[in-house]
Each structure stands twice: as C-alpha cells, then as structure tokens.
C-alpha cells in the first residue's frame, strides 16, 4: 500500500469517526473528531503525489460521499441550533441553555 493510500485510509476513518460523533450530543466528542479530520486531511495534502496516483484518486473518489454526508449533517445540525436559538429569543429568553452536554 502506498503512503497516499494509507493517508486516505486514515482520512476515511477520521470522517467515519466524525459521522458517528455527529449522531450524538457530546460536544467534546464532536470537537475531537473534527480535529482528527483536520489532522488526517493535512496528512493527505502533505503528500504531493496524491493527485497523480490513480489508486489514490480512485480511493479519494470513494471517500467523497462520506465527506459530503458529514458536511450535510453539520449544516443540518447548525440549522437546528439556529432554529432553537430563534425560538428561545422569540420567547424572550435572555440566555440559551447548553444544547450539547460536556
């Protein structure tokens, strides 16, 4: 397995961890998983040859749906949070309770 494929495997696992974290309500877990994705993505970017290796490009193509799923889930959760804050504001709340446990 090339270095590029190993880095992509790490990125794939990081996105899977993020997807699972986004299904929960633990902010620390989501934050840790996001950091894992950032580190794994940086490792992939550091490998300059990843764009020219056909096997790496193919593996990255299989990763795209998982990346898109995490992106959409993040936007949905942010939208829900905004709606909850708007409801609280409309009801005259001066502070919002924690939505995620710590």
N, C-alpha and C positions, 0 to 999 in steps of 0.2 A: 504494500500500500504506500502510495506516495505521501509526502509530507502534506501536500494540499488536501488529499482525501482525508487524512487524519484530522486536520484542522476543521474541515467541513463536518466530519462526524461529531467533533466537539461542539460546533455551532448548532448542528441538528439537535443534539442532546440539550443544549442550553435553551433552545426555543421550546423544546418539549417540556422542560422544567418550568419555563415561564408560562406556557399554556396551562399547566396544572396549577400553578400558583394563582393565575388569574381566575380560576374557578373557585378559589377560596376567598376568605375575607381577612387574611393575615397580611397586613401592610409590610411587615418586615420580610416576610417570605417573598412577596412580590418584588420588593426592592432588591433583595439578594439575587433573585432570578434575573432581574433586569441587568444587574451588574455582571452576572455570568454571561449573558448575551453580549454585553459590550466587550468584555474581555475576549470572548470567542470570535466575535466579528473583527476585532483588532488583529487577532492572530491570522485570520484569513486574509485581511487586507495587507498584512506584512509580507505575505507570500506573493511576490510579483508575477510569478509564472502561472497563477491560478487561472488567468483568462485564456491562456494558450493550451492548457492541458485538456483534451477532450473529455477524459474521465471526470475531471474536476468540474468542468462546465456541466456535464450531464448530472452529476450529483447535486450541484447547486440548483439545477432546474427542478429536481425532485424536492428540494427544500423550500422552494418558493411558496407552495400552498400553505405550509406551516407558518412561514413568515407572515403571509397575508392574513392568516387566521388570527395570529397574535395581534397584528395591527388592528384588525376589525374589532376584536374583543376589547382591546384597550380603548378604542374610540367609543364603543357601546358603554363600557363602564364609566368613562368620563362623562358621557351624555347623561347617564342615570344619576351620577353625582350632581351634575349641574341642575337637573330637574328637582332633585331632593333639596338642594340649597335654595332654589327658587321657591319651592313650596314653603320652606321654613321662613323665608323672607316675606312671602305673601301673608303668612300668618302672624307676622310681627316678631318673629324670633330675633333676638339680638346676638345670639351665638349658636353655632351648629354643633350638635353632639358628634363625637367621633363615629364615623361610618365604619371604619375598619378597626379591628382590635389590634393592640400592640402587645 
